[in-house]
Amino acid sequence: PRRHAGQRGQRQRHLGRLKPAYTSRVGRISAVLGPRIFDPAEVRFAGYSKFLTARKLAAAGLPAAPTRSATSMADVAAAVAEWGLTVVKPSFGLRAMDVERVTDPADPAAVQLVERLLGSYGALLCTPYYPTEFGEFRITVAGEAHPIDMLKLPAYGSWRVKTLEGASFERLDTPPELAELALRATR
């Protein structure tokens, strides 16, 4: 199967198709301001890439979901054959926009959904679906501290932990091993 690793040209094409005006503007600002900008363009883009994040976590020996790229419905079907319920999403994005689950790659609705996403992004990330019904942790790291830790809970009957779709969150007394894992992940 094709993996996302080693597809630098695909990643760059994907980035450019997502928000070309934004990427161009951030690149120009970064070039003009140099060290005065908090996050230079290359740092900002690397931090937004779900593919690069998963790759860096795995290379550092940290837990990372298996990830593969998809540039066709056949690629998504291969992911579903390997993992069962599969999440497809763009490598760059926020607020879980265009993050979807695929159960049956032969379902016409799934085919239409994946074709629409591929038309928008060119390439998608596929990962196994890990149940979120009991919530997911969000640990925010700043330097050596983790000042904002929470458990995000999906709305009743939903798998998404998006507050814009009714999810809630609560402060979390972070277990030390989870805090250490979060700190390691930022290094």
N, CA, C and O of each residue as an XYZ file, in Angstrom:
748
protein
N       0.821     -1.199      0.000
C       0.000      0.000      0.000
C       0.861      1.258      0.000
O       1.961      1.279      0.554
N       0.338      2.304     -0.632
C       1.058      3.579     -0.632
C       0.938      4.214      0.732
O      -0.154      4.304      1.293
N       2.051      4.648      1.259
C       2.059      5.356      2.536
C       2.305      6.827      2.255
O       2.833      7.185      1.202
N       1.927      7.669      3.187
C       2.094      9.106      2.998
C       3.568      9.496      3.066
O       3.977     10.472      2.437
N       4.367      8.749      3.819
C       5.791      9.071      3.946
C       6.446      9.065      2.576
O       6.145      8.219      1.733
N       7.332     10.003      2.366
C       8.056     10.052      1.110
C       7.303     10.741     -0.012
O       7.801     10.810     -1.136
N       6.121     11.248      0.267
C       5.342     11.898     -0.781
C       5.399     13.411     -0.596
O       4.364     14.073     -0.522
N       6.605     13.950     -0.522
C       6.793     15.371     -0.275
C       6.062     16.217     -1.313
O       5.401     17.194     -0.958
N       6.170     15.863     -2.565
C       5.491     16.621     -3.606
C       3.983     16.605     -3.409
O       3.319     17.623     -3.605
N       3.441     15.461     -3.025
C       2.004     15.354     -2.772
C       1.617     16.245     -1.607
O       0.588     16.919     -1.660
N       2.434     16.259     -0.541
C       2.149     17.082      0.619
C       2.142     18.550      0.223
O       1.253     19.297      0.633
N       3.111     18.967     -0.560
C       3.183     20.355     -0.977
C       1.988     20.713     -1.872
O       1.416     21.795     -1.735
N       1.614     19.824     -2.771
C       0.465     20.084     -3.640
C      -0.792     20.204     -2.793
O      -1.632     21.076     -3.014
N      -0.902     19.309     -1.820
C      -2.061     19.330     -0.936
C      -2.129     20.647     -0.174
O      -3.195     21.256     -0.081
N      -1.018     21.083      0.361
C      -0.974     22.330      1.104
C      -1.395     23.490      0.212
O      -2.200     24.330      0.615
N      -0.858     23.536     -0.982
C      -1.191     24.623     -1.894
C      -2.649     24.626     -2.297
O      -3.219     25.698     -2.500
N      -3.277     23.463     -2.421
C      -4.684     23.398     -2.816
C      -5.604     23.782     -1.681
O      -6.731     24.222     -1.906
N      -5.119     23.613     -0.446
C      -5.997     23.871      0.679
C      -6.296     25.354      0.836
O      -7.462     25.749      0.852
N      -5.261     26.183      0.951
C      -5.451     27.611      1.147
C      -4.284     28.358      0.521
O      -3.423     28.853      1.249
N      -4.225     28.457     -0.796
C      -3.057     29.064     -1.424
C      -2.821     30.507     -1.009
O      -1.669     30.905     -0.837
N      -3.858     31.295     -0.843
C      -3.662     32.691     -0.448
C      -3.070     32.764      0.955
O      -2.186     33.578      1.224
N      -3.555     31.925      1.828
C      -3.051     31.900      3.202
C      -1.588     31.478      3.252
O      -0.768     32.142      3.885
N      -1.260     30.366      2.582
C       0.119     29.882      2.621
C       1.072     30.891      2.007
O       2.185     31.072      2.500
N       0.652     31.545      0.947
C       1.484     32.557      0.312
C       1.698     33.743      1.244
O       2.813     34.245      1.381
N       0.621     34.183      1.879
C       0.708     35.341      2.782
C       1.599     35.032      3.985
O       2.443     35.850      4.352
N       1.422     33.877      4.595
C       2.251     33.508      5.752
C       3.710     33.387      5.337
O       4.596     33.812      6.080
N       3.976     32.820      4.174
C       5.349     32.713      3.678
C       5.987     34.073      3.474
O       7.145     34.275      3.840
N       5.248     35.007      2.895
C       5.796     36.361      2.676
C       6.047     37.083      3.992
O       7.083     37.727      4.159
N       5.109     36.981      4.924
C       5.282     37.621      6.232
C       6.499     37.038      6.941
O       7.300     37.773      7.518
N       6.633     35.726      6.895
C       7.767     35.063      7.535
C       9.086     35.534      6.930
O      10.054     35.767      7.653
N       9.127     35.673      5.611
C      10.356     36.108      4.939
C      10.718     37.546      5.321
O      11.895     37.865      5.488
N       9.726     38.401      5.456
C       9.984     39.809      5.785
C      10.370     39.976      7.250
O      11.322     40.690      7.564
N       9.630     39.314      8.156
C       9.870     39.516      9.583
C      11.002     38.664     10.144
O      11.573     38.997     11.183
N      11.327     37.576      9.470
C      12.432     36.730      9.927
C      12.261     36.300     11.371
O      11.200     35.801     11.747
N      13.301     36.488     12.194
C      13.251     35.990     13.579
C      12.235     36.721     14.467
O      11.981     36.285     15.590
N      11.659     37.810     13.990
C      10.670     38.536     14.801
C       9.302     37.874     14.787
O       8.442     38.243     15.586
N       9.074     36.913     13.911
C       7.785     36.222     13.873
C       7.863     35.019     14.808
O       8.854     34.288     14.811
N       6.808     34.820     15.602
C       6.803     33.759     16.609
C       6.932     32.380     15.976
O       7.764     31.582     16.407
N       6.128     32.090     14.966
C       6.175     30.805     14.264
C       6.443     31.061     12.788
O       5.530     31.446     12.058
N       7.698     30.852     12.325
C       7.963     31.005     10.892
C       7.070     30.069     10.076
O       6.542     29.090     10.603
N       6.911     30.370      8.821
C       6.001     29.611      7.960
C       6.274     28.112      8.010
O       5.337     27.323      8.139
N       7.542     27.702      7.909
C       7.815     26.261      7.888
C       7.435     25.583      9.199
O       7.016     24.426      9.193
N       7.575     26.284     10.322
C       7.176     25.727     11.619
C       5.653     25.634     11.685
O       5.098     24.622     12.112
N       4.998     26.693     11.259
C       3.534     26.712     11.278
C       2.959     25.576     10.429
O       2.068     24.856     10.882
N       3.460     25.411      9.206
C       2.925     24.380      8.328
C       3.244     22.982      8.852
O       2.406     22.084      8.769
N       4.452     22.791      9.394
C       4.816     21.479      9.946
C       3.923     21.143     11.133
O       3.545     19.985     11.313
N       3.583     22.138     11.942
C       2.736     21.910     13.099
C       1.297     21.603     12.745
O       0.605     20.926     13.506
N       0.833     22.088     11.606
C      -0.540     21.832     11.186
C      -0.703     20.484     10.484
O      -1.823     19.987     10.364
N       0.367     19.900     10.032
C       0.283     18.673      9.256
C       0.043     17.468     10.159
O       0.902     17.108     10.965
N      -1.115     16.853     10.022
C      -1.406     15.649     10.792
C      -0.474     14.513     10.371
O      -0.056     13.706     11.201
N      -0.153     14.456      9.085
C       0.772     13.436      8.594
C       2.148     13.589      9.243
O       2.694     12.627      9.781
N       2.705     14.800      9.190
C       4.031     15.007      9.769
C       4.039     14.776     11.270
O       5.008     14.242     11.810
N       2.976     15.169     11.947
C       2.892     14.950     13.388
C       2.917     13.462     13.698
O       3.676     13.026     14.564
N       2.104     12.678     13.009
C       2.084     11.226     13.246
C       3.449     10.613     12.958
O       3.912      9.745     13.698
N       4.082     11.055     11.902
C       5.405     10.532     11.529
C       6.450     10.872     12.595
O       7.256     10.019     12.968
N       6.437     12.120     13.088
C       7.399     12.535     14.113
C       7.163     11.801     15.430
O       8.118     11.400     16.095
N       5.906     11.623     15.807
C       5.608     10.887     17.035
C       6.125      9.454     16.946
O       6.765      8.961     17.876
N       5.850      8.791     15.833
C       6.305      7.407     15.660
C       7.825      7.326     15.664
O       8.393      6.413     16.264
N       8.493      8.272     15.000
C       9.960      8.272     14.953
C      10.563      8.477     16.337
O      11.663      7.999     16.613
N       9.846      9.185     17.209
C      10.333      9.429     18.571
C       9.951      8.307     19.529
O      10.237      8.385     20.724
N       9.305      7.260     19.007
C       8.911      6.139     19.848
C       7.664      6.415     20.679
O       7.406      5.728     21.668
N       6.895      7.415     20.280
C       5.664      7.752     20.991
C       4.468      7.110     20.283
O       4.545      6.809     19.092
N       3.375      6.899     21.000
C       2.199      6.289     20.371
C       1.663      7.144     19.225
O       1.482      8.353     19.373
N       1.417      6.516     18.107
C       0.844      7.196     16.944
C      -0.029      6.190     16.202
O       0.333      5.025     16.038
N      -1.166      6.662     15.767
C      -2.065      5.787     15.009
C      -1.422      5.432     13.674
O      -0.723      6.260     13.090
N      -1.646      4.217     13.182
C      -1.201      3.895     11.819
C      -1.835      4.879     10.845
O      -3.002      5.244     10.992
N      -1.075      5.299      9.869
C      -1.551      6.306      8.921
C      -1.154      5.907      7.513
O      -0.040      5.435      7.282
N      -2.050      6.092      6.590
C      -1.746      5.874      5.165
C      -2.422      6.958      4.362
O      -3.406      7.556      4.798
N      -1.885      7.203      3.186
C      -2.484      8.219      2.329
C      -3.478      7.573      1.377
O      -3.433      6.372      1.110
N      -4.362      8.398      0.885
C      -5.320      7.942     -0.113
C      -5.464      9.018     -1.167
O      -5.747     10.176     -0.861
N      -5.267      8.620     -2.409
C      -5.515      9.521     -3.524
C      -6.612      8.972     -4.428
O      -6.886      9.514     -5.499
N      -7.243      7.870     -3.970
C      -8.336      7.264     -4.728
C      -9.243      6.502     -3.769
O      -8.878      6.238     -2.624
N     -10.414      6.160     -4.251
C     -11.338      5.357     -3.458
C     -10.738      3.981     -3.191
O     -10.998      3.389     -2.143
N      -9.947      3.468     -4.113
C      -9.296      2.169     -3.916
C      -8.347      2.218     -2.716
O      -8.248      1.247     -1.966
N      -7.655      3.333     -2.533
C      -6.774      3.487     -1.369
C      -7.581      3.478     -0.068
O      -7.166      2.866      0.916
N      -8.728      4.154     -0.064
C      -9.592      4.161      1.116
C     -10.124      2.750      1.364
O     -10.176      2.299      2.508
N     -10.516      2.056      0.305
C     -11.007      0.684      0.446
C      -9.938     -0.224      1.047
O     -10.256     -1.097      1.855
N      -8.692     -0.034      0.669
C      -7.599     -0.831      1.236
C      -7.443     -0.550      2.735
O      -7.175     -1.464      3.514
N      -7.609      0.699      3.130
C      -7.537      1.055      4.554
C      -8.677      0.388      5.325
O      -8.463     -0.157      6.408
N      -9.886      0.432      4.768
C     -11.037     -0.191      5.426
C     -10.834     -1.707      5.504
O     -11.185     -2.323      6.510
N     -10.278     -2.307      4.463
C     -10.016     -3.749      4.488
C      -9.023     -4.101      5.591
O      -9.149     -5.147      6.228
N      -8.043     -3.239      5.821
C      -7.022     -3.504      6.839
C      -7.521     -3.219      8.257
O      -7.247     -3.994      9.173
N      -8.257     -2.103      8.449
C      -8.584     -1.653      9.805
C     -10.059     -1.736     10.164
O     -10.410     -1.590     11.335
N     -10.923     -1.964      9.198
C     -12.350     -1.843      9.478
C     -12.744     -0.377      9.425
O     -12.319      0.349      8.526
N     -13.546      0.060     10.372
C     -13.995      1.452     10.410
C     -12.788      2.377     10.341
O     -11.877      2.288     11.164
N     -12.791      3.277      9.341
C     -11.625      4.116      9.032
C     -12.025      5.582      8.998
O     -13.094      5.941      8.506
N     -11.141      6.422      9.534
C     -11.329      7.868      9.485
C     -10.543      8.405      8.297
O      -9.377      8.060      8.107
N     -11.184      9.246      7.504
C     -10.510      9.935      6.397
C     -10.564     11.428      6.692
O     -11.571     11.945      7.175
N      -9.455     12.114      6.390
C      -9.386     13.547      6.689
C      -8.243     14.180      5.920
O      -7.313     13.494      5.494
N      -8.315     15.492      5.744
C      -7.179     16.187      5.135
C      -6.016     16.229      6.118
O      -6.236     16.187      7.328
N      -4.786     16.311      5.624
C      -3.630     16.399      6.503
C      -3.584     17.745      7.209
O      -3.112     17.835      8.343
N      -4.066     18.782      6.556
C      -4.095     20.118      7.139
C      -5.537     20.486      7.408
O      -6.400     20.315      6.547
N      -5.795     20.977      8.572
C      -7.142     21.406      8.884
C      -7.315     21.592     10.372
O      -6.434     21.265     11.168
N      -8.457     22.120     10.727
C      -8.761     22.343     12.129
C     -10.246     22.187     12.348
O     -11.022     22.115     11.396
N     -10.637     22.136     13.610
C     -12.031     21.990     14.019
C     -12.695     20.755     13.410
O     -13.913     20.729     13.238
N     -11.912     19.748     13.089
C     -12.426     18.486     12.533
C     -13.249     18.690     11.270
O     -14.158     17.911     10.984
N     -12.933     19.735     10.516
C     -13.640     19.971      9.262
C     -13.227     18.895      8.259
O     -12.041     18.606      8.100
N     -14.198     18.319      7.597
C     -13.988     17.279      6.593
C     -13.332     16.019      7.154
O     -12.648     15.294      6.432
N     -13.542     15.766      8.432
C     -13.118     14.510      9.054
C     -14.338     13.603      9.056
O     -15.367     13.933      9.645
N     -14.217     12.462      8.396
C     -15.364     11.565      8.221
C     -14.963     10.121      8.494
O     -13.779      9.785      8.499
N     -15.957      9.278      8.719
C     -15.721      7.843      8.889
C     -16.250      7.101      7.672
O     -17.276      7.459      7.094
N     -15.516      6.052      7.298
C     -15.941      5.196      6.193
C     -16.008      3.764      6.718
O     -15.030      3.230      7.241
N     -17.175      3.160      6.567
C     -17.391      1.781      6.998
C     -17.379      0.837      5.810
O     -16.744     -0.218      5.836
N     -18.092      1.238      4.770
C     -18.258      0.392      3.597
C     -17.851      1.177      2.347
O     -18.598      2.038      1.882
N     -16.665      0.880      1.805
C     -16.211      1.633      0.638
C     -17.037      1.374     -0.627
O     -16.862      2.072     -1.626
N     -17.921      0.393     -0.598
C     -18.793      0.141     -1.753
C     -20.098      0.926     -1.658
O     -20.852      0.988     -2.630
N     -20.373      1.523     -0.506
C     -21.591      2.314     -0.313
C     -21.519      3.565     -1.198
O     -20.563      4.333     -1.091
N     -22.506      3.781     -2.061
C     -22.470      4.949     -2.949
C     -22.310      6.283     -2.206
O     -21.666      7.199     -2.719
N     -22.891      6.401     -1.003
C     -22.736      7.639     -0.229
C     -21.284      7.818      0.206
O     -20.769      8.936      0.195
N     -20.619      6.725      0.589
C     -19.207      6.796      0.982
C     -18.339      7.154     -0.215
O     -17.410      7.953     -0.096
N     -18.640      6.567     -1.363
C     -17.883      6.880     -2.579
C     -18.033      8.357     -2.915
O     -17.044      9.025     -3.218
N     -19.243      8.868     -2.867
C     -19.485     10.276     -3.170
C     -18.751     11.179     -2.167
O     -18.159     12.184     -2.562
N     -18.785     10.836     -0.904
C     -18.109     11.614      0.129
C     -16.604     11.654     -0.109
O     -15.999     12.726     -0.098
N     -16.004     10.494     -0.323
C     -14.552     10.418     -0.535
C     -14.159     11.149     -1.819
O     -13.156     11.862     -1.843
N     -14.936     10.977     -2.877
C     -14.635     11.679     -4.134
C     -14.681     13.195     -3.943
O     -13.853     13.917     -4.499
N     -15.649     13.678     -3.157
C     -15.732     15.116     -2.878
C     -14.497     15.587     -2.110
O     -13.914     16.619     -2.442
N     -14.103     14.836     -1.091
C     -12.925     15.208     -0.298
C     -11.647     15.155     -1.136
O     -10.797     16.039     -1.034
N     -11.517     14.125     -1.955
C     -10.339     14.030     -2.829
C     -10.330     15.181     -3.830
O      -9.265     15.709     -4.151
N     -11.488     15.572     -4.322
C     -11.561     16.709     -5.235
C     -11.134     18.008     -4.569
O     -10.584     18.893     -5.225
N     -11.382     18.126     -3.285
C     -11.003     19.329     -2.543
C      -9.544     19.334     -2.127
O      -8.887     20.374     -2.175
N      -9.029     18.176     -1.716
C      -7.708     18.135     -1.087
C      -6.642     17.391     -1.885
O      -5.452     17.573     -1.627
N      -7.030     16.571     -2.833
C      -6.036     15.837     -3.618
C      -5.586     14.553     -2.964
O      -5.482     13.522     -3.628
N      -5.315     14.600     -1.659
C      -4.898     13.417     -0.903
C      -5.542     13.497      0.475
O      -5.749     14.583      1.018
N      -5.850     12.341      1.024
C      -6.442     12.254      2.357
C      -5.581     11.364      3.237
O      -4.844     10.507      2.748
N      -5.682     11.575      4.517
C      -5.083     10.676      5.494
C      -6.133      9.672      5.906
O      -7.302     10.021      6.075
N      -5.730      8.447      6.065
C      -6.606      7.410      6.586
C      -5.980      6.878      7.864
O      -4.778      6.620      7.919
N      -6.809      6.716      8.893
C      -6.377      6.116     10.151
C      -7.489      5.209     10.644
O      -8.653      5.401     10.291
N      -7.139      4.225     11.456
C      -8.212      3.433     12.064
C      -9.063      4.326     12.961
O      -8.570      5.307     13.517
N     -10.325      3.987     13.097
C     -11.193      4.720     14.013
C     -10.998      4.165     15.410
O     -11.122      2.960     15.632
N     -10.692      5.048     16.351
C     -10.605      4.688     17.764
C     -11.814      5.306     18.452
O     -12.017      6.517     18.360
N     -12.613      4.509     19.131
C     -13.850      5.028     19.718
C     -13.614      6.248     20.606
O     -12.673      6.286     21.399
N     -14.486      7.239     20.454
C     -14.389      8.479     21.216
C     -15.618      8.692     22.104
O     -15.776      9.759     22.699
N     -16.465      7.707     22.193
C     -17.698      7.864     22.951
C     -17.451      8.240     24.412
O     -18.296      8.886     25.033
N     -16.305      7.844     24.964
C     -15.989      8.164     26.350
C     -15.058      9.364     26.451
O     -14.529      9.653     27.525
N     -14.857     10.057     25.348
C     -14.086     11.281     25.346
C     -12.662     11.097     24.868
O     -12.202      9.985     24.608
N     -11.975     12.228     24.761
C     -10.560     12.225     24.405
C      -9.870     13.329     25.190
O     -10.472     14.346     25.534
N      -8.597     13.102     25.462
C      -7.824     14.073     26.229
C      -7.293     15.176     25.331
O      -6.927     14.934     24.181
N      -7.255     16.381     25.861
C      -6.612     17.510     25.193
C      -5.656     18.110     26.220
O      -6.089     18.704     27.207
N      -4.367     17.952     25.984
C      -3.335     18.475     26.876
C      -2.608     19.579     26.119
O      -2.025     19.327     25.065
N      -2.637     20.785     26.644
C      -1.966     21.924     26.016
C      -0.637     22.146     26.728
O      -0.602     22.350     27.941
N       0.459     22.104     25.966
C       1.793     22.254     26.532
C       2.325     23.642     26.186
O       2.240     24.098     25.045
N       2.876     24.296     27.205
C       3.530     25.598     27.036
C       4.852     25.531     27.789
O       4.879     25.596     29.018
N       5.950     25.402     27.046
C       7.255     25.246     27.687
C       7.312     23.916     28.415
O       7.185     22.859     27.797
N       7.502     23.964     29.726
C       7.550     22.744     30.538
C       6.260     22.521     31.313
O       6.173     21.602     32.127
N       5.265     23.352     31.066
C       4.004     23.250     31.792
C       2.888     22.766     30.868
O       3.001     22.814     29.643
N       1.831     22.308     31.481
C       0.612     21.939     30.741
C      -0.559     22.615     31.462
O      -1.242     22.001     32.281
N      -0.775     23.900     31.135
C      -1.735     24.715     31.887
C      -3.206     24.445     31.592
O      -4.067     24.760     32.413
N      -3.503     23.871     30.437
C      -4.909     23.647     30.072
C      -5.073     22.185     29.678
O      -4.722     21.782     28.569
N      -5.604     21.413     30.589
C      -5.825     19.989     30.348
C      -7.318     19.722     30.478
O      -7.961     20.166     31.430
N      -7.858     18.992     29.512
C      -9.293     18.740     29.564
C      -9.628     17.377     28.955
O      -8.869     16.796     28.178
N     -10.785     16.915     29.348
C     -11.400     15.749     28.746
C     -12.525     16.271     27.883
O     -13.465     16.878     28.397
N     -12.451     16.045     26.573
C     -13.491     16.473     25.638
C     -14.469     15.313     25.457
O     -14.067     14.181     25.183
N     -15.746     15.612     25.613
C     -16.789     14.585     25.555
C     -17.738     14.863     24.398
O     -18.247     15.977     24.272
N     -17.985     13.863     23.549
C     -18.904     14.094     22.423
C     -20.342     14.258     22.909
O     -20.707     13.802     23.992
N     -21.137     14.913     22.090
C     -22.571     15.012     22.378
C     -23.161     13.601     22.371
O     -22.629     12.702     21.720
N     -24.241     13.419     23.086
C     -24.888     12.116     23.156
C     -25.166     11.579     21.749
O     -25.746     12.274     20.915
N     -24.755     10.357     21.498
C     -25.006      9.703     20.222
C     -24.036     10.081     19.117
O     -24.154      9.574     18.002
N     -23.085     10.955     19.397
C     -22.138     11.398     18.372
C     -20.764     10.771     18.606
O     -20.425     10.396     19.728
N     -19.998     10.666     17.561
C     -18.619     10.194     17.694
C     -17.642     11.357     17.667
O     -16.476     11.188     18.021
N     -18.090     12.525     17.259
C     -17.221     13.701     17.156
C     -17.137     14.421     18.504
O     -18.123     14.528     19.234
N     -15.942     14.908     18.810
C     -15.755     15.687     20.031
C     -15.553     17.156     19.652
O     -14.559     17.784     20.017
N     -16.525     17.678     18.911
C     -16.500     19.064     18.444
C     -17.504     19.875     19.253
O     -18.694     19.561     19.266
N     -17.024     20.923     19.930
C     -17.941     21.752     20.704
C     -18.973     22.420     19.800
O     -20.092     22.694     20.235
N     -18.607     22.685     18.545
C     -19.565     23.291     17.616
C     -20.705     22.336     17.263
O     -21.711     22.747     16.685
N     -20.541     21.062     17.614
C     -21.596     20.067     17.365
C     -22.153     19.519     18.673
O     -22.697     18.416     18.714
N     -22.011     20.301     19.743
C     -22.627     19.918     21.005
C     -21.729     19.188     21.984
O     -22.192     18.818     23.063
N     -20.473     18.967     21.656
C     -19.568     18.310     22.598
C     -19.301     19.238     23.776
O     -19.474     20.453     23.676
N     -18.887     18.663     24.872
C     -18.568     19.450     26.057
C     -17.159     19.080     26.516
O     -16.529     18.175     25.967
N     -16.690     19.779     27.508
C     -15.383     19.444     28.060
C     -15.373     19.746     29.541
O     -16.165     20.542     30.046
N     -14.452     19.088     30.221
C     -14.274     19.352     31.641
C     -12.788     19.370     31.950
O     -11.995     18.687     31.302
N     -12.425     20.164     32.952
C     -11.030     20.232     33.375
C     -10.592     18.854     33.823
O     -11.388     18.050     34.308
N      -9.331     18.607     33.653
C      -8.792     17.284     33.920
C      -7.619     17.402     34.883
O      -6.715     18.210     34.672
N      -7.634     16.595     35.938
C      -6.450     16.427     36.771
C      -5.608     15.380     36.057
O      -5.857     14.180     36.174
N      -4.627     15.841     35.329
C      -3.879     14.983     34.414
C      -3.027     13.971     35.160
O      -2.228     14.349     36.017
N      -3.186     12.690     34.847
C      -2.294     11.692     35.432
C      -0.849     11.984     35.025
O      -0.605     12.371     33.882
N       0.119     11.806     35.937
C       1.513     12.153     35.636
C       2.052     11.493     34.363
O       2.802     12.119     33.615
N       1.677     10.237     34.114
C       2.202      9.557     32.917
C       1.662     10.185     31.631
O       2.363     10.217     30.620
N       0.431     10.682     31.660
C      -0.140     11.360     30.492
C       0.521     12.718     30.292
O       0.798     13.114     29.159
N       0.775     13.432     31.383
C       1.462     14.733     31.290
C       2.868     14.541     30.719
O       3.301     15.321     29.871
N       3.577     13.522     31.170
C       4.933     13.261     30.664
C       4.898     12.907     29.179
O       5.755     13.350     28.415
N       3.929     12.125     28.776
C       3.776     11.763     27.370
C       3.522     13.015     26.513
O       4.096     13.163     25.434
N       2.669     13.899     27.002
C       2.382     15.143     26.273
C       3.631     16.004     26.161
O       3.904     16.566     25.100
N       4.380     16.112     27.227
C       5.620     16.903     27.191
C       6.632     16.298     26.216
O       7.267     17.018     25.446
N       6.776     14.969     26.254
C       7.693     14.297     25.320
C       7.281     14.523     23.873
O       8.132     14.679     22.997
N       5.988     14.540     23.623
C       5.487     14.695     22.262
C       5.830     16.075     21.674
O       5.913     16.226     20.456
N       6.025     17.063     22.529
C       6.345     18.404     22.020
C       7.827     18.609     21.806
O       8.231     19.644     21.277
N       8.624     17.679     22.190
C      10.084     17.842     22.057
C      10.521     17.316     20.746
O      11.710     17.354     20.430
